[in-house]
Amino acid sequence: MWTPQTLTSSVVSPVRTSPWVASLPWDSFWFLSGFWLPILVLIPVAWGEPLVWGVTLLFWIAHRLSSTYLAWCVSEYRSVVRQNRVYFMGWPLALLAGFALFLLPPESVILLPRIWRFGLLAAVDYFWSLYHFSRQHYGVLAIYRSRQRKDPTQSAFNPSLLRWDWFLCLAVSGLLSVCMDLHYGEFEPLQDWVGGENSGLWTSQASLFKTALSVVVFAFWGATLYYYCQQRQSVARMLYASSLCAMTLISFYVSPVLYFILIQIQHWLVSLGLTQYMASRSRMRHSGLWYGFWQRINAWPLGALGVLVLASVLLMPFLEADAYLLHQLDSSVLARWDGSFGLYVLGLLAFWSAYVHYLYDRGVFRFSDAKVRQAAFTLLATGPTSAVDASVETKL
């Protein structure tokens, strides 16, 4: 969504009545879930596994479609899509063609087994997803920052603050995640393919390694809160930054699978909560059948969320084909396709939908674009929608 690059255009900023996006209870569930999600660790296995599968079924593909929903089903974004047709239509089609040309040809054409090609794409997706998580965290911090009253004596948008936010997000969702995955040997499947040793790093000094990382996170957490206080940042921003640091600490002391589940759910909740909130505030009217239909859906309580959840339930059995191929997951639906060319086609569509999600996230939250900024902040602003604050930064 955003990168630490401050826009310099000046627009009269609206009167902001609250630092929260919607309210403290709403933000606590959707944005600050890093505080309460770890409670799932305490749920007995007999209940925990069905709960995780249920949440995955409802929210996984739903979050992947959320930015597409904003682009095509919220009328405020109509001008954005029309202005950037190559980006929103041309690039997804180019991605689909490129993935098809790389993943589907037989070995006689591309001298690499298909499963290796999927593995290479999965490796790229792993690192891109960490960056994607970092972007989302930075975006939430940017939204909270944009809702603050500007102090005439001390800018809330100074470059050092933006750099600190960006480093925080990259550290907790990038650097430390890679460190822990290396430590737990999560790259063993890749090592299997290249014939390497199957062992995590630093396993002989696991306790010392985790303690050292914990000290680093606690120190950085304390420094962040102290710096935010100096910069007169809102409690909302401090809480969100704290939730990221807290989940990072938890990652050192729970299983890799459990931590992966927790950060995934946190990511899904932020994405879906923001989409539902923005769609529900859509007020721009169009007489056409398409936007007229979605205006009625968005006006329903949790209408956008309901559509996305329904799509997730219907599509997940097919769009998990990439995981089925790479990890041999037990799936009664995909087992019927096992060994067939159709399974690779489903795997292609699964990867394609993930990368289109990255593309559309950038497209609908690229605040360096004036039309995107107007569309997004019309739906996010707490004050008059005709005057939005342009002192925010783009994610890309």
Beta strands, then each sheet from edge to edge (+ up, - down):
strand 1: 2-6
strand 2: 393-395
sheet 1: 1+ 2-
end
